[in-house]
Amino acid sequence: MKRMISLIVVSLFTLSLLSGCNTMRGAGEDIEEGGEAIQRSSS
């Protein structure tokens, strides 16, 4: 399960970088959304 979550987090982080997120605020929002998605899927 930890491996799956790690893979999802890394994938979301990579996608946020590739999507042209040029500001730290935008990157933070993308990472936060990824964390929320993981929380929803684990509930």
Secondary structure by P-SEA (a helix, b strand, c coil): caaaaaaaaaaaaaaaaaaccccaaaaaaaaaaaaaaaaaaac
